[in-house]
């Protein structure tokens, strides 16, 4: 049965009761396991609300909100040059979020003793990668007082070259199934407070001490000194 309007939670439980009753009274066991499909402008907010109350919906029909995300209808991202001819470059802006972290970098995910990710780390390409069991200083890119030592139980490299200007695609493209499994695996190991629907804890992205110092030196050197008279 498909429910396309009204109180979806209430109607689904009533349908389930009716199916169960019909199954018992007519000797048709399959009636109790009939699918109850809900549609009608389903989005993540509706799903969250339904999961907080009793319902018997077994499948959701999602159309409009599967094609266009209401909260993020456009992909807000921009490619920026961080190095030209081997020379690191930086973009200066009064908006901290728009200041580039310069130079070629490698990225890693550091895991804690419980198996969940602690943070993602950016380091300069000429730096040694963090090692399991060795303490590593991780810093906030722009706030000097925010820093932490991390001793990872596992280190996963995140940055992999899939395209370059000379050769084009240099890595095999994953299948849709591979990508789905990858997403599922990553969600499974994340702390629940990072992926909760309401007020999630921001996930940390840090830089190495060497990259922090390089960033701020280049930032200072590239910022003109005003003259007042």
Backbone as JSON, one array per atom type, in Angstrom:
{
  "sequence": "XXXXXXXXXXXXXXXXXXXXXXXXXXXXXXXXXXXXXXXXXXXXXXXXXXXXXXXXXXXXXXXXXXXXXXXXXXXXXXXXXXXXXXXXXXXXXXXXXXXXXXXXXXXXXXXXXXXXXXXXXXXXXXXXXXXXXXXXXXXXXXXXXXXXXXXXXXXXXXXXXXXXXXXXXXXXXXXXXXXXXXXXXXXXXXXXXXXXXXXXXXXXXXXXXXXXXXXXXXXXXXXXXXXXX",
  "N": [[0.85, -1.18, 0.0], [0.4, 2.28, -0.69], [1.01, 5.31, 0.9], [0.17, 8.6, 0.51], [-0.52, 11.01, 1.54], [-1.77, 12.92, 4.38], [-1.53, 11.96, 7.91], [1.25, 10.34, 8.09], [2.65, 8.62, 9.87], [0.66, 7.76, 11.73], [-1.3, 6.66, 9.98], [0.17, 4.59, 8.82], [0.65, 2.82, 10.96], [-1.97, 2.07, 11.5], [-2.62, 0.76, 9.12], [-0.85, -1.37, 9.31], [-1.88, -2.73, 11.5], [-4.32, -3.53, 10.39], [-3.44, -5.21, 8.29], [-2.19, -7.22, 9.78], [-4.36, -8.23, 11.19], [-5.95, -9.19, 9.08], [-4.25, -11.14, 8.1], [-4.28, -13.03, 10.17], [-7.02, -13.69, 10.38], [-7.74, -14.69, 7.87], [-5.93, -16.6, 7.3], [-3.6, -16.02, 5.84], [-0.45, -15.65, 5.84], [1.38, -13.94, 4.54], [0.2, -11.45, 4.42], [0.84, -10.03, 6.73], [3.33, -9.09, 6.27], [3.27, -7.29, 4.23], [4.33, -4.54, 2.19], [4.55, -1.15, 3.26], [4.41, 1.83, 1.86], [5.56, 5.15, 1.91], [5.07, 8.43, 0.64], [5.03, 11.75, -0.72], [6.48, 14.49, -0.75], [8.82, 13.77, 0.74], [11.57, 14.39, 2.81], [14.8, 14.84, 4.44], [14.2, 15.99, 6.9], [11.55, 15.2, 7.36], [11.94, 12.44, 7.5], [13.53, 12.25, 9.8], [11.7, 13.18, 11.71], [9.68, 11.23, 11.53], [11.08, 8.97, 12.41], [11.33, 9.51, 15.06], [8.94, 8.94, 16.16], [6.3, 6.51, 16.55], [5.92, 4.34, 13.84], [5.0, 2.37, 10.95], [6.12, 2.22, 8.5], [7.69, 0.8, 5.7], [9.1, 1.47, 3.44], [10.26, 4.29, 1.55], [9.16, 6.69, -0.78], [10.99, 8.78, -2.61], [11.26, 11.67, -4.41], [11.39, 14.56, -5.65], [13.15, 15.68, -3.7], [15.26, 14.01, -3.85], [16.47, 14.53, -6.2], [17.05, 17.29, -6.11], [18.66, 18.93, -3.56], [17.19, 20.54, -0.91], [18.4, 22.07, 1.11], [20.93, 22.54, 0.13], [21.03, 23.49, -2.74], [22.84, 24.07, -4.76], [26.21, 23.25, -5.65], [28.53, 24.46, -3.66], [31.52, 25.12, -4.27], [34.96, 25.82, -5.09], [37.75, 25.63, -7.24], [41.05, 26.42, -6.37], [44.23, 27.84, -7.08], [47.1, 26.69, -5.49], [49.74, 26.45, -5.81], [52.25, 27.37, -8.12], [54.31, 26.4, -10.67], [55.89, 25.05, -8.83], [56.12, 26.89, -6.81], [54.72, 27.92, -3.82], [51.49, 29.42, -3.37], [49.27, 31.92, -2.06], [45.97, 32.98, -1.2], [44.8, 36.07, -0.18], [42.47, 37.3, 2.14], [39.88, 39.14, 3.82], [37.99, 37.58, 4.87], [38.29, 34.83, 6.73], [37.63, 32.22, 6.04], [38.13, 32.14, 3.36], [40.82, 32.3, 2.97], [43.6, 30.77, 1.58], [45.25, 27.64, 2.21], [48.51, 27.31, 1.59], [50.54, 25.75, -1.04], [51.65, 22.42, -2.08], [50.14, 19.56, -0.7], [49.67, 16.76, 1.57], [47.14, 14.58, 2.81], [45.73, 13.09, 5.74], [43.91, 10.72, 7.74], [43.46, 10.42, 11.15], [43.1, 7.95, 13.58], [41.55, 7.06, 16.69], [41.99, 5.15, 19.79], [39.61, 3.77, 20.1], [38.83, 3.2, 17.56], [37.48, 5.09, 16.08], [37.53, 8.03, 13.94], [39.71, 10.72, 14.83], [40.6, 13.18, 13.82], [41.19, 14.93, 10.69], [44.2, 15.47, 8.92], [46.36, 17.86, 7.48], [49.45, 18.04, 5.82], [52.64, 19.34, 4.73], [53.93, 18.49, 1.48], [56.55, 17.61, 1.57], [56.91, 16.63, 4.08], [57.26, 14.08, 6.63], [55.01, 11.37, 6.94], [52.44, 11.04, 9.47], [52.79, 8.6, 12.11], [51.68, 5.43, 13.33], [51.16, 5.12, 16.78], [52.98, 7.1, 17.42], [53.37, 10.31, 18.81], [51.86, 13.26, 17.55], [51.88, 16.65, 16.71], [49.05, 18.55, 16.21], [47.49, 21.27, 14.67], [45.16, 24.02, 14.74], [44.3, 25.62, 11.7], [44.21, 28.47, 11.68], [43.91, 29.54, 14.25], [45.98, 30.2, 16.75], [46.18, 29.31, 19.42], [44.8, 26.95, 19.53], [45.55, 23.72, 19.63], [46.69, 20.3, 19.58], [48.03, 17.25, 20.79], [48.21, 14.21, 19.11], [48.1, 10.74, 19.31], [47.98, 8.38, 17.14], [46.07, 5.36, 16.59], [45.65, 4.26, 14.22], [46.44, 5.15, 10.87], [45.27, 6.68, 8.0], [45.76, 7.35, 4.65], [44.41, 9.98, 2.77], [44.52, 11.6, 0.46], [44.7, 11.03, -2.93], [46.01, 10.92, -6.15], [43.96, 11.37, -8.87], [43.68, 12.58, -11.25], [45.71, 14.26, -13.55], [47.33, 17.03, -15.25], [48.96, 16.27, -17.37], [48.51, 13.58, -18.08], [45.84, 13.08, -17.77], [43.15, 11.13, -16.52], [44.42, 9.11, -13.99], [43.91, 7.15, -12.24], [41.86, 4.33, -11.46], [38.32, 4.59, -11.82], [35.97, 4.31, -9.21], [33.23, 1.98, -8.9], [29.65, 2.56, -8.69], [28.67, 0.94, -6.67], [31.04, 0.46, -5.2], [31.58, 3.05, -4.27], [29.32, 3.48, -2.68], [29.68, 1.53, -0.71], [32.03, 2.51, 0.43], [31.21, 4.99, 1.52], [29.36, 4.03, 3.4], [31.04, 2.57, 5.11], [32.67, 4.62, 6.13], [30.79, 6.22, 7.5], [30.0, 4.42, 9.43], [32.14, 4.27, 11.23], [32.34, 6.76, 12.32], [32.05, 9.02, 15.1], [29.02, 9.22, 16.94], [28.09, 11.77, 17.65], [29.11, 13.42, 15.72], [27.63, 12.94, 13.45], [25.0, 13.29, 14.03], [21.66, 14.56, 13.56], [20.7, 17.02, 14.64], [22.48, 19.83, 15.67], [25.27, 18.85, 15.2], [28.55, 17.83, 16.31], [31.31, 19.69, 15.25], [33.62, 18.33, 12.92], [37.09, 17.89, 13.22], [39.61, 19.44, 11.28], [42.94, 19.6, 10.86], [46.27, 21.09, 10.76], [49.76, 20.38, 10.25], [52.48, 21.34, 12.46], [54.6, 22.42, 11.03], [53.39, 23.14, 8.59], [51.55, 24.99, 9.56], [53.23, 27.08, 10.51], [54.49, 27.8, 8.11], [52.31, 28.63, 6.55], [51.43, 30.93, 8.0], [53.67, 32.59, 7.9], [53.96, 33.05, 5.13], [51.51, 34.25, 4.69], [51.76, 36.59, 6.23], [53.98, 37.75, 4.94], [52.87, 38.24, 2.46], [50.93, 40.09, 2.83], [50.23, 43.43, 2.41], [51.72, 46.29, 4.02], [50.01, 48.88, 5.47], [50.13, 52.43, 5.03], [49.88, 55.24, 6.99], [49.1, 58.64, 7.43]],
  "CA": [[0.0, 0.0, 0.0], [1.15, 3.54, -0.73], [0.42, 6.44, 1.6], [0.69, 9.77, -0.18], [-0.99, 12.23, 2.2], [-2.26, 12.7, 5.73], [-0.58, 11.65, 8.98], [1.89, 9.13, 7.59], [2.97, 7.72, 10.97], [-0.59, 7.17, 12.24], [-1.92, 5.82, 8.96], [0.97, 3.38, 8.61], [0.39, 1.88, 12.06], [-3.32, 1.54, 11.32], [-2.53, -0.2, 8.02], [-0.16, -2.55, 9.81], [-2.85, -3.46, 12.33], [-5.29, -4.14, 9.49], [-2.76, -6.32, 7.61], [-1.98, -8.3, 10.77], [-5.67, -8.82, 11.46], [-6.34, -9.94, 7.89], [-3.37, -12.31, 8.03], [-4.73, -14.03, 11.14], [-8.4, -14.12, 10.16], [-7.89, -15.36, 6.58], [-4.88, -17.61, 7.12], [-2.67, -15.58, 4.8], [0.69, -15.09, 6.58], [2.1, -12.88, 3.81], [-0.43, -10.17, 4.66], [1.49, -9.32, 7.84], [4.62, -8.53, 5.84], [3.08, -6.44, 3.06], [5.06, -3.28, 2.26], [3.82, 0.1, 3.44], [5.28, 2.84, 1.24], [5.13, 6.53, 2.14], [5.64, 9.44, -0.25], [4.5, 13.09, -0.45], [7.51, 15.47, -0.38], [9.68, 13.25, 1.79], [12.94, 14.9, 2.88], [15.48, 14.33, 5.63], [13.49, 16.45, 8.09], [10.39, 14.31, 7.54], [12.46, 11.14, 7.93], [13.93, 12.37, 11.21], [10.49, 13.3, 12.53], [9.01, 9.93, 11.56], [11.86, 8.03, 13.2], [11.18, 9.84, 16.48], [7.61, 8.5, 16.6], [5.97, 5.15, 16.12], [5.35, 4.18, 12.51], [5.2, 1.03, 10.38], [6.52, 2.4, 7.1], [8.81, -0.07, 5.34], [9.83, 2.04, 2.31], [9.93, 5.68, 1.28], [9.29, 7.12, -2.17], [11.58, 10.13, -2.59], [11.42, 12.14, -5.79], [11.93, 15.91, -5.78], [14.26, 15.94, -2.79], [16.38, 13.16, -4.22], [17.11, 15.18, -7.35], [17.53, 18.6, -5.68], [18.73, 19.07, -2.1], [16.62, 21.83, -0.55], [19.32, 22.84, 1.94], [22.13, 22.87, -0.65], [20.63, 23.25, -4.13], [23.99, 24.21, -5.65], [27.47, 22.8, -5.06], [29.32, 25.67, -3.4], [32.95, 24.86, -4.13], [35.77, 26.47, -6.11], [39.15, 25.22, -7.31], [41.99, 27.53, -6.23], [45.63, 27.51, -7.25], [47.89, 26.81, -4.26], [51.16, 26.39, -6.17], [52.51, 27.57, -9.54], [55.71, 26.14, -10.98], [56.6, 24.63, -7.61], [56.16, 27.99, -5.83], [53.44, 28.01, -3.11], [50.76, 30.67, -3.49], [48.22, 32.09, -1.06], [44.97, 34.02, -1.45], [44.56, 36.89, 1.0], [41.08, 37.76, 2.24], [39.43, 39.5, 5.17], [37.16, 36.45, 5.29], [39.23, 33.75, 7.04], [37.24, 31.0, 5.33], [38.58, 32.21, 1.98], [42.28, 32.3, 2.93], [44.08, 29.47, 1.15], [46.41, 27.0, 2.83], [49.32, 27.26, 0.38], [51.48, 24.68, -1.34], [51.23, 21.03, -2.27], [49.93, 18.95, 0.62], [49.12, 15.42, 1.72], [46.13, 14.54, 3.87], [45.63, 11.82, 6.45], [42.91, 10.6, 8.8], [44.04, 9.82, 12.34], [42.09, 7.23, 14.35], [41.81, 6.86, 18.11], [42.06, 3.77, 20.29], [38.3, 3.13, 19.95], [38.59, 2.93, 16.15], [36.8, 6.19, 15.39], [38.45, 9.1, 13.52], [39.88, 11.86, 15.72], [40.65, 14.37, 12.98], [41.93, 14.84, 9.43], [45.42, 16.26, 9.04], [47.08, 18.3, 6.28], [50.87, 18.29, 6.02], [53.33, 19.7, 3.49], [54.27, 17.29, 0.71], [57.9, 17.15, 1.91], [56.95, 16.17, 5.47], [57.03, 12.66, 6.88], [53.62, 11.07, 7.34], [52.27, 10.62, 10.87], [52.95, 7.16, 12.28], [50.9, 4.78, 14.39], [51.84, 5.03, 18.07], [53.86, 8.24, 17.64], [52.65, 11.54, 19.09], [51.97, 14.23, 16.47], [51.24, 17.92, 17.05], [48.06, 18.98, 15.22], [47.12, 22.64, 14.98], [44.1, 24.7, 13.98], [45.01, 26.38, 10.67], [44.21, 29.92, 11.84], [43.85, 29.96, 15.65], [47.26, 29.74, 17.28], [46.06, 28.66, 20.72], [44.12, 25.66, 19.4], [46.46, 22.67, 19.19], [46.52, 19.08, 20.34], [48.87, 16.12, 20.43], [47.45, 13.01, 18.79], [48.85, 9.49, 19.13], [46.98, 7.58, 16.41], [46.13, 3.9, 16.57], [45.64, 3.93, 12.79], [46.61, 6.31, 9.99], [44.79, 6.4, 6.65], [46.02, 8.43, 3.7], [43.19, 10.37, 2.08], [44.76, 12.22, -0.84], [45.18, 10.15, -3.99], [45.91, 11.6, -7.44], [43.09, 10.68, -9.83], [43.75, 13.31, -12.52], [46.75, 15.28, -13.68], [47.24, 17.74, -16.52], [49.73, 15.64, -18.44], [48.01, 12.25, -18.46], [44.4, 12.93, -17.56], [42.8, 10.21, -15.44], [45.53, 8.22, -13.69], [43.46, 6.16, -11.26], [40.58, 3.74, -11.88], [37.14, 5.15, -11.19], [35.21, 3.3, -8.48], [31.85, 1.77, -9.32], [28.67, 3.12, -7.76], [28.65, 0.04, -5.52], [32.23, 0.72, -4.4], [31.4, 4.34, -3.59], [28.3, 3.29, -1.65], [30.31, 0.8, 0.4], [32.99, 3.41, 1.06], [30.45, 5.93, 2.35], [28.81, 3.28, 4.53], [32.14, 2.24, 6.02], [33.1, 5.84, 6.81], [29.75, 6.62, 8.45], [29.95, 3.43, 10.51], [33.2, 4.47, 12.23], [32.3, 8.12, 12.87], [31.37, 9.2, 16.37], [27.61, 9.54, 16.71], [27.82, 13.2, 17.79], [29.52, 14.09, 14.49], [26.69, 12.7, 12.35], [23.62, 13.47, 14.45], [20.92, 15.51, 12.71], [20.62, 18.32, 15.3], [23.69, 20.36, 16.3], [26.4, 17.91, 15.2], [29.86, 18.34, 16.71], [32.16, 19.88, 14.06], [34.75, 17.42, 12.79], [38.31, 18.69, 13.16], [40.61, 19.34, 10.21], [44.1, 20.29, 11.41], [47.49, 21.13, 9.96], [50.98, 20.12, 11.02], [53.14, 22.53, 12.98], [55.4, 22.97, 9.94], [52.49, 23.8, 7.65], [50.99, 26.16, 10.25], [54.23, 28.16, 10.51], [54.69, 28.23, 6.72], [51.1, 29.37, 6.16], [51.36, 32.25, 8.62], [54.78, 33.4, 7.4], [53.61, 33.48, 3.78], [50.37, 35.16, 4.85], [52.3, 37.87, 6.69], [54.84, 38.32, 3.89], [52.06, 38.6, 1.29], [49.98, 41.13, 3.19], [50.89, 44.75, 2.37], [51.65, 47.14, 5.23], [49.38, 50.16, 5.17], [50.81, 53.64, 5.47], [48.96, 56.26, 7.46], [49.77, 59.93, 7.69]],
  "C": [[0.89, 1.23, 0.0], [0.35, 4.62, -0.02], [1.02, 7.71, 1.04], [0.19, 11.08, 0.42], [-1.45, 11.88, 3.6], [-1.14, 12.44, 6.73], [0.07, 10.31, 8.67], [2.19, 8.13, 8.71], [1.72, 7.0, 11.47], [-1.21, 6.22, 11.23], [-1.14, 4.53, 8.73], [0.75, 2.36, 9.72], [-1.01, 1.28, 11.95], [-3.35, 0.51, 10.19], [-1.89, -1.5, 8.5], [-1.1, -3.39, 10.67], [-3.86, -4.19, 11.44], [-4.67, -5.34, 8.77], [-2.59, -7.52, 8.55], [-3.29, -9.01, 11.06], [-6.14, -9.67, 10.28], [-5.52, -11.22, 7.76], [-3.87, -13.42, 8.94], [-6.12, -14.57, 10.8], [-8.59, -14.91, 8.86], [-6.81, -16.4, 6.32], [-3.92, -17.28, 5.99], [-1.47, -14.89, 5.47], [1.37, -13.92, 5.87], [1.49, -11.5, 4.01], [0.31, -9.36, 5.72], [2.82, -8.68, 7.43], [4.49, -7.7, 4.56], [3.79, -5.09, 3.26], [4.11, -2.1, 2.44], [4.76, 1.22, 2.99], [4.7, 4.23, 1.5], [5.82, 7.46, 1.16], [5.09, 10.79, 0.19], [5.58, 14.02, 0.12], [8.37, 15.0, 0.8], [11.06, 13.89, 1.7], [13.56, 14.44, 4.19], [14.81, 14.79, 6.92], [12.29, 15.58, 8.4], [10.85, 12.95, 8.04], [12.86, 11.18, 9.4], [12.71, 12.42, 12.12], [9.76, 11.96, 12.64], [9.74, 8.93, 12.44], [11.79, 8.31, 14.69], [9.81, 9.43, 17.02], [7.34, 7.11, 16.06], [5.38, 5.17, 14.71], [5.67, 2.78, 12.01], [5.57, 1.1, 8.91], [7.73, 1.52, 6.81], [9.62, 0.46, 4.16], [9.35, 3.46, 2.07], [10.12, 5.97, -0.21], [9.75, 8.57, -2.19], [11.85, 10.56, -4.01], [12.13, 13.46, -5.85], [13.18, 16.11, -4.95], [15.43, 14.99, -2.98], [17.18, 13.81, -5.35], [17.75, 16.51, -6.94], [17.49, 18.69, -4.16], [18.23, 20.46, -1.72], [17.61, 22.69, 0.24], [20.56, 23.28, 1.18], [21.83, 22.62, -2.12], [21.77, 23.38, -5.14], [25.26, 23.79, -4.91], [28.39, 24.01, -4.9], [30.79, 25.37, -3.19], [33.69, 25.48, -5.31], [37.17, 25.87, -6.06], [40.03, 26.47, -7.21], [43.41, 27.04, -6.41], [46.38, 27.7, -5.93], [49.39, 26.74, -4.55], [51.29, 26.57, -7.68], [54.0, 27.36, -9.8], [56.52, 25.75, -9.77], [56.69, 25.69, -6.55], [54.79, 28.11, -5.15], [52.83, 29.4, -3.23], [49.64, 30.7, -2.44], [47.25, 33.17, -1.51], [44.72, 34.75, -0.14], [43.12, 37.39, 0.99], [40.78, 38.17, 3.67], [38.51, 38.43, 5.74], [38.09, 35.24, 5.48], [38.92, 32.49, 6.26], [37.76, 30.97, 3.91], [40.11, 32.27, 1.85], [42.76, 30.89, 2.6], [45.2, 28.95, 2.04], [47.35, 26.66, 1.68], [50.12, 25.98, 0.21], [50.85, 23.32, -1.52], [51.19, 20.33, -0.92], [49.5, 17.49, 0.49], [48.14, 15.43, 2.88], [46.0, 13.13, 4.44], [44.48, 11.88, 7.45], [43.53, 9.83, 9.96], [42.94, 9.22, 13.2], [42.53, 7.05, 15.8], [41.78, 5.39, 18.5], [40.74, 3.03, 20.12], [37.94, 2.86, 18.49], [37.89, 4.03, 15.39], [37.8, 7.28, 15.01], [38.5, 10.22, 14.55], [39.85, 13.15, 14.92], [41.32, 14.02, 11.65], [43.08, 15.84, 9.5], [46.01, 16.59, 7.68], [48.53, 18.55, 6.65], [51.48, 18.71, 4.69], [53.81, 18.42, 2.8], [55.66, 16.75, 1.03], [58.03, 16.69, 3.36], [56.75, 14.66, 5.55], [55.6, 12.45, 7.37], [53.56, 10.74, 8.82], [52.3, 9.1, 10.97], [52.12, 6.65, 13.45], [51.75, 4.71, 15.66], [52.79, 6.17, 18.37], [53.05, 9.52, 17.78], [52.92, 12.58, 18.0], [51.21, 15.49, 16.87], [50.33, 18.37, 15.9], [47.54, 20.35, 15.63], [45.94, 23.11, 14.15], [44.79, 25.58, 12.94], [45.18, 27.86, 10.97], [44.21, 30.41, 13.29], [45.03, 29.35, 16.39], [47.13, 28.95, 18.57], [45.41, 27.29, 20.66], [45.07, 24.63, 18.8], [46.32, 21.46, 20.1], [47.54, 18.05, 19.86], [47.99, 14.9, 20.2], [48.41, 11.83, 18.64], [47.91, 8.51, 18.44], [47.19, 6.08, 16.56], [46.09, 3.38, 15.13], [45.74, 5.22, 11.99], [46.18, 5.91, 8.58], [45.08, 7.59, 5.74], [44.75, 8.71, 2.9], [43.44, 10.88, 0.67], [45.38, 11.24, -1.81], [44.99, 10.89, -5.32], [45.03, 10.77, -8.38], [43.14, 11.35, -11.2], [44.95, 14.24, -12.48], [46.73, 15.86, -15.09], [47.93, 17.04, -17.67], [49.09, 14.37, -18.96], [46.5, 12.1, -18.36], [44.12, 12.02, -16.38], [43.92, 9.21, -15.23], [45.17, 7.17, -12.64], [42.12, 5.6, -11.72], [39.41, 4.35, -11.12], [36.37, 4.06, -10.45], [33.81, 3.15, -9.06], [30.92, 2.43, -8.31], [28.59, 2.27, -6.5], [29.84, 0.26, -4.6], [32.09, 2.02, -3.61], [30.39, 4.23, -2.46], [28.89, 2.58, -0.44], [31.28, 1.7, 1.17], [32.29, 4.39, 1.99], [29.91, 5.23, 3.59], [29.87, 2.95, 5.57], [32.6, 3.47, 6.82], [32.08, 6.3, 7.84], [29.76, 5.7, 9.66], [30.99, 3.68, 11.6], [33.19, 5.87, 12.83], [31.6, 8.13, 14.22], [29.95, 9.69, 16.13], [27.33, 11.04, 16.8], [28.24, 14.0, 16.55], [28.45, 13.98, 13.39], [25.23, 12.81, 12.8], [22.96, 14.6, 13.66], [20.92, 16.91, 13.31], [21.95, 18.65, 15.98], [24.84, 19.36, 16.34], [27.69, 18.59, 15.65], [30.72, 18.51, 15.46], [33.33, 18.9, 14.07], [36.01, 18.23, 12.54], [39.14, 18.39, 11.91], [41.78, 20.21, 10.64], [45.24, 20.32, 10.41], [48.67, 20.8, 10.88], [51.58, 21.43, 11.5], [53.95, 23.21, 11.87], [54.52, 23.71, 8.94], [51.87, 25.04, 8.27], [51.96, 27.34, 10.18], [54.46, 28.7, 9.09], [53.51, 29.07, 6.25], [51.14, 30.78, 6.72], [52.51, 33.15, 8.2], [54.45, 33.94, 6.0], [52.45, 34.48, 3.81], [50.87, 36.55, 5.25], [53.13, 38.54, 5.61], [54.03, 38.83, 2.71], [51.06, 39.71, 1.58], [50.67, 42.49, 3.21], [50.7, 45.51, 3.68], [51.07, 48.5, 4.84], [50.23, 51.32, 5.69], [49.77, 54.69, 5.81], [49.73, 57.56, 7.72], [48.74, 60.97, 8.1]]
}
